[in-house]
């Protein structure tokens, strides 16, 4: 049964509990939200950000700490954007919200050549405007709707196209050091968000600026991971687990691990051995 139009089904309740649990664990594991935080939820109109806001509102009622939520949408003036949808939805929820207007669409269309990926410039312009709002309104946490699959996809994008072992951090400090960005959906698989959003019947607003670009590198990586998942169920989860179990000494970045200091570590170990020789075995210890 639809969780909005009628009483939630047992299946939906289990899904909701699982997502709440995963979000709560991510918040705890990465110390995402603390007492008195003012959290800005960046709402795009997509399934991920709707789910993020919905779950945070639910957790807010039972969390061991008190925090505020403010939903913020950036209206980028894309042609055909249904400007009334989000304000009506947010008023219905009774959640504090703000709709920021800035014509980044015209800038992106003017600057990016036809056929080229628009996401990079669009993201920078959007991020800059949202950061400015955060600075002007006492925001202490900026919450984004990236989920587990986004994080794994970003790992492979950086690996294949950037030559870097880098993904999305569940929590990070902005480059200027002024903002803490959190991703509370970091542990949540996209398929569960899709089910949740479908059952909750969120008024989804598709992105017609970059979401329709078929040649995106991210689309290719998403397709690759989907094929892997079909052949080897659970592979995406295993890859994400690897991001949480990193061994810098077994990679090859001297800026992350002190390879030059291994000789000193070896000599120190030898010195300890000389100072504390192994005990002589008693007869009953011999094989």
Backbone torsions as a table, in degrees:
resi	resn	phi	psi	omega
1	UNK	NA	144.3	178.4
2	UNK	-63.4	128.1	-175.8
3	UNK	-71.8	-12.3	179.4
4	UNK	-94.3	-43.3	-173.7
5	UNK	-84.9	-18.8	-178.7
6	UNK	-149.4	-168.6	179.9
7	UNK	-69.7	134.5	-178.5
8	UNK	-59.6	140.1	177.7
9	UNK	-76.5	165.0	177.9
10	UNK	-63.7	-36.0	179.3
11	UNK	-63.8	-44.2	178.9
12	UNK	-65.0	-40.0	179.9
13	UNK	-60.5	-39.2	177.8
14	UNK	-66.0	-42.8	178.7
15	UNK	-62.6	-45.6	179.9
16	UNK	-61.2	-42.7	179.7
17	UNK	-64.3	-39.6	179.5
18	UNK	-64.5	-46.3	-178.9
19	UNK	-65.8	-43.3	175.5
20	UNK	-56.7	-43.0	-179.3
21	UNK	-64.2	-42.6	-179.7
22	UNK	-67.2	-40.3	178.0
23	UNK	-66.6	-43.6	178.3
24	UNK	-60.9	-39.3	179.4
25	UNK	-66.8	-42.0	178.6
26	UNK	-63.0	-42.0	178.9
27	UNK	-61.2	-41.6	179.8
28	UNK	-71.3	-46.0	-176.4
29	UNK	-60.0	-37.3	-174.0
30	UNK	-110.7	14.1	178.0
31	UNK	47.5	53.6	-173.0
32	UNK	-75.4	-38.3	-174.5
33	UNK	-130.6	133.1	-179.0
34	UNK	-124.6	171.5	179.6
35	UNK	-52.8	128.9	175.4
36	UNK	83.0	1.0	179.9
37	UNK	-64.2	145.8	172.9
38	UNK	-110.8	106.0	-169.9
39	UNK	-100.7	121.6	175.2
40	UNK	-93.5	116.4	177.2
41	UNK	-93.7	114.6	-178.2
42	UNK	-79.5	110.5	-173.1
43	UNK	-105.5	115.4	-178.4
44	UNK	-94.9	-22.4	-172.4
45	UNK	101.4	2.6	176.6
46	UNK	-93.9	169.5	-175.6
47	UNK	-59.9	-35.7	-174.5
48	UNK	-69.0	-48.2	-176.9
49	UNK	-71.8	-33.2	173.9
50	UNK	-60.9	-46.4	-179.6
51	UNK	-63.0	-42.2	178.9
52	UNK	-57.7	-49.9	-179.5
53	UNK	-62.3	-44.5	-177.9
54	UNK	-59.4	-45.8	-177.1
55	UNK	-71.4	-39.6	178.7
56	UNK	-65.2	-37.0	176.2
57	UNK	-62.8	-39.6	178.6
58	UNK	-66.3	-44.9	180.0
59	UNK	-67.7	-32.4	-178.3
60	UNK	-57.4	-32.8	-176.8
61	UNK	-73.5	-21.0	-176.4
62	UNK	-125.5	4.7	-176.0
63	UNK	-66.9	149.6	178.4
64	UNK	-74.2	-8.8	176.9
65	UNK	-123.3	155.5	179.1
66	UNK	-95.9	128.6	178.0
67	UNK	-147.2	156.3	179.2
68	UNK	-98.6	153.1	173.9
69	UNK	-124.3	135.1	174.3
70	UNK	-131.2	120.7	178.6
71	UNK	-89.0	128.5	-177.6
72	UNK	-128.6	128.5	175.4
73	UNK	-118.3	138.8	175.2
74	UNK	-102.3	110.5	175.5
75	UNK	-80.6	106.6	-174.1
76	UNK	-89.1	7.7	176.3
77	UNK	64.1	37.6	172.2
78	UNK	-71.4	138.8	179.2
79	UNK	-57.7	133.3	178.2
80	UNK	81.7	3.1	-179.9
81	UNK	-66.1	124.4	-178.0
82	UNK	-78.1	86.2	-170.3
83	UNK	-62.1	-20.5	-175.9
84	UNK	-84.8	-17.5	-171.0
85	UNK	-62.8	-53.9	-175.8
86	UNK	-67.4	-45.7	177.9
87	UNK	-57.3	-41.1	179.6
88	UNK	-65.2	-43.1	179.9
89	UNK	-62.8	-45.3	-176.1
90	UNK	-71.0	-35.9	174.7
91	UNK	-63.3	-38.1	178.0
92	UNK	-63.3	-34.4	177.9
93	UNK	-76.2	-24.4	-175.9
94	UNK	76.6	20.8	-178.8
95	UNK	-92.3	138.8	174.5
96	UNK	-57.2	136.4	-176.6
97	UNK	-152.8	164.0	179.2
98	UNK	-146.4	134.4	173.4
99	UNK	-107.9	114.6	179.2
100	UNK	-96.6	136.7	179.0
101	UNK	-112.0	126.6	175.4
102	UNK	-155.7	126.5	-174.7
103	UNK	-80.6	72.9	174.6
104	UNK	-78.2	-22.1	-179.1
105	UNK	-58.4	-48.4	-178.6
106	UNK	-63.1	-36.6	179.9
107	UNK	-64.7	-48.1	-178.4
108	UNK	-62.6	-45.2	-179.0
109	UNK	-65.0	-32.1	-179.7
110	UNK	-76.9	-37.2	-172.3
111	UNK	-87.6	-40.0	-174.2
112	UNK	-85.6	124.1	178.9
113	UNK	-60.3	150.4	179.3
114	UNK	-57.1	132.6	178.8
115	UNK	91.9	-12.5	179.5
116	UNK	-89.4	156.5	-179.8
117	UNK	-68.2	130.9	-176.8
118	UNK	-95.5	-12.3	-169.4
119	UNK	-58.9	-40.8	-175.1
120	UNK	-59.9	-54.3	-178.9
121	UNK	-66.7	-42.2	-180.0
122	UNK	-58.7	-43.9	-179.4
123	UNK	-63.9	-41.7	-179.4
124	UNK	-64.3	-44.6	179.9
125	UNK	-64.7	-43.0	-179.7
126	UNK	-65.0	-44.6	-179.4
127	UNK	-61.4	-42.9	-179.3
128	UNK	-60.8	-42.5	-179.2
129	UNK	-69.4	-40.3	179.3
130	UNK	-68.0	-38.3	176.6
131	UNK	-62.3	-38.8	-179.8
132	UNK	-65.5	-41.3	177.0
133	UNK	-61.4	-43.7	-179.4
134	UNK	-59.5	-44.3	-178.9
135	UNK	-65.0	-33.4	-175.9
136	UNK	-83.9	-12.6	-172.4
137	UNK	-126.4	23.5	172.9
138	UNK	66.1	28.9	179.3
139	UNK	-76.4	131.9	179.2
140	UNK	-106.2	-16.3	177.5
141	UNK	-140.6	134.7	175.7
142	UNK	-110.8	112.3	-175.1
143	UNK	-97.7	124.9	178.8
144	UNK	-111.6	156.0	-172.9
145	UNK	-93.5	21.1	179.0
146	UNK	-68.9	137.0	-177.6
147	UNK	-109.8	-175.0	-175.9
148	UNK	-58.4	-42.5	-178.0
149	UNK	-66.5	-36.7	175.4
150	UNK	-58.3	-41.7	-177.8
151	UNK	-65.7	-44.4	179.4
152	UNK	-66.8	-42.1	177.6
153	UNK	-59.7	-41.3	179.9
154	UNK	-64.4	-36.0	175.4
155	UNK	-55.8	-48.8	-177.1
156	UNK	-73.3	-31.9	175.0
157	UNK	-60.5	-46.7	179.0
158	UNK	-67.5	-35.9	-178.8
159	UNK	-69.2	-48.5	-174.6
160	UNK	-78.7	-39.1	-170.4
161	UNK	-111.8	-12.6	-178.0
162	UNK	-120.0	-9.6	-178.9
163	UNK	63.4	33.7	-179.4
164	UNK	-132.0	144.2	173.5
165	UNK	-92.2	86.2	-171.2
166	UNK	-151.3	139.7	176.9
167	UNK	-127.1	-145.7	174.7
168	UNK	-108.4	128.1	178.1
169	UNK	-77.3	137.5	174.9
170	UNK	-60.5	-26.7	178.2
171	UNK	-146.2	133.5	-179.0
172	UNK	-150.0	162.4	174.5
173	UNK	-100.4	132.0	-179.7
174	UNK	-61.4	160.3	-174.6
175	UNK	-57.8	-33.7	179.9
176	UNK	-84.4	-1.5	176.6
177	UNK	76.2	9.6	-173.6
178	UNK	-99.5	-13.7	-172.7
179	UNK	-134.5	140.7	172.6
180	UNK	-102.2	121.8	-179.2
181	UNK	-105.2	132.9	-179.4
182	UNK	-124.9	151.9	177.7
183	UNK	-128.1	81.9	-175.5
184	UNK	-63.4	-18.8	178.5
185	UNK	-87.5	14.0	-172.9
186	UNK	-56.3	-29.8	-178.1
187	UNK	-94.9	-3.7	-171.1
188	UNK	-93.6	124.6	176.9
189	UNK	-68.2	146.2	-178.5
190	UNK	-60.5	-37.3	-177.1
191	UNK	-61.0	-32.0	179.8
192	UNK	-75.9	-33.5	174.9
193	UNK	-65.7	-40.6	178.2
194	UNK	-59.7	-45.0	179.0
195	UNK	-64.5	-42.4	-178.4
196	UNK	-63.9	-47.7	-178.6
197	UNK	-64.1	-37.6	-179.7
198	UNK	-66.1	-42.0	-179.2
199	UNK	-70.4	-37.7	179.7
200	UNK	-77.2	-11.6	177.1
201	UNK	56.7	46.9	177.1
202	UNK	-63.3	145.4	177.5
203	UNK	-78.1	80.2	-173.6
204	UNK	-65.1	135.0	175.3
205	UNK	-114.3	110.1	-178.5
206	UNK	-70.1	146.6	175.6
207	UNK	-84.6	115.9	-178.7
208	UNK	-99.1	2.5	178.3
209	UNK	-84.4	-58.4	-177.5
210	UNK	-116.1	-21.5	-175.9
211	UNK	-63.3	-20.1	-178.0
212	UNK	-93.4	1.3	-179.7
213	UNK	-78.5	112.7	-174.3
214	UNK	-76.8	-18.5	-174.0
215	UNK	-95.4	13.9	-179.8
216	UNK	-63.3	140.0	176.0
217	UNK	-60.9	-34.7	179.9
218	UNK	-63.5	-35.6	178.2
219	UNK	-62.0	-41.8	179.8
220	UNK	-64.9	-41.9	179.3
221	UNK	-67.2	-41.1	178.0
222	UNK	-60.0	-41.7	179.1
223	UNK	-64.3	-41.8	179.0
224	UNK	-60.3	-46.6	-179.2
225	UNK	-65.9	-36.6	178.5
226	UNK	-63.6	-40.6	178.3
227	UNK	-66.4	-41.9	176.3
228	UNK	-59.5	-43.6	-176.2
229	UNK	-64.1	-36.3	177.6
230	UNK	-65.2	-42.1	-177.6
231	UNK	-78.5	-37.0	-178.5
232	UNK	-130.7	80.7	-178.9
233	UNK	-53.6	134.7	-179.6
234	UNK	94.5	-1.7	-176.7
235	UNK	-65.5	-39.9	-179.7
236	UNK	-61.7	-41.4	177.7
237	UNK	-63.5	-38.7	178.5
238	UNK	-64.7	-41.3	179.0
239	UNK	-64.3	-41.8	178.3
240	UNK	-63.6	-39.2	177.8
241	UNK	-60.3	-34.7	178.4
242	UNK	-63.4	-32.8	178.4
243	UNK	-66.6	-21.0	179.6
244	UNK	-98.7	1.7	179.5
245	UNK	-134.7	70.4	-173.9
246	UNK	-94.5	136.5	175.6
247	UNK	-115.2	89.9	-177.1
248	UNK	-56.3	-31.1	-178.0
249	UNK	-69.5	-14.7	-179.3
250	UNK	-108.0	14.1	171.3
251	UNK	-108.1	-154.2	-173.3
252	UNK	-142.3	36.5	-179.6
253	UNK	-111.2	105.5	-178.8
254	UNK	-66.3	-14.9	176.5
255	UNK	-78.7	-18.2	-178.4
256	UNK	-100.2	-34.9	-179.2
257	UNK	-127.9	139.6	-176.1
258	UNK	-83.1	78.5	178.5
259	UNK	-66.0	-35.3	-179.2
260	UNK	-64.3	-25.4	-177.4
261	UNK	-86.5	3.7	-178.2
262	UNK	-66.2	-36.3	179.4
263	UNK	-63.0	-43.2	178.5
264	UNK	-63.1	-38.3	178.5
265	UNK	-65.8	-37.3	178.6
266	UNK	-65.3	-45.0	-179.7
267	UNK	-64.2	-38.1	178.3
268	UNK	-64.3	-39.0	178.5
269	UNK	-66.2	-39.5	177.7
270	UNK	-63.6	-41.4	179.8
271	UNK	-62.6	-40.0	178.9
272	UNK	-64.6	-36.2	179.5
273	UNK	-65.5	-41.2	178.8
274	UNK	-65.5	-43.5	-178.9
275	UNK	-68.0	-32.0	-177.8
276	UNK	-128.3	77.1	-178.4
277	UNK	-62.6	152.6	179.8
278	UNK	-61.9	139.5	-179.9
279	UNK	-65.3	149.1	176.4
280	UNK	-72.4	132.7	-176.7
281	UNK	-70.9	135.7	172.5
282	UNK	-75.2	158.2	-177.9
283	UNK	-53.2	-37.7	-177.0
284	UNK	-75.2	-10.4	177.0
285	UNK	-87.5	-15.6	-176.1
286	UNK	-73.7	146.6	-179.9
287	UNK	-68.3	NA	NA
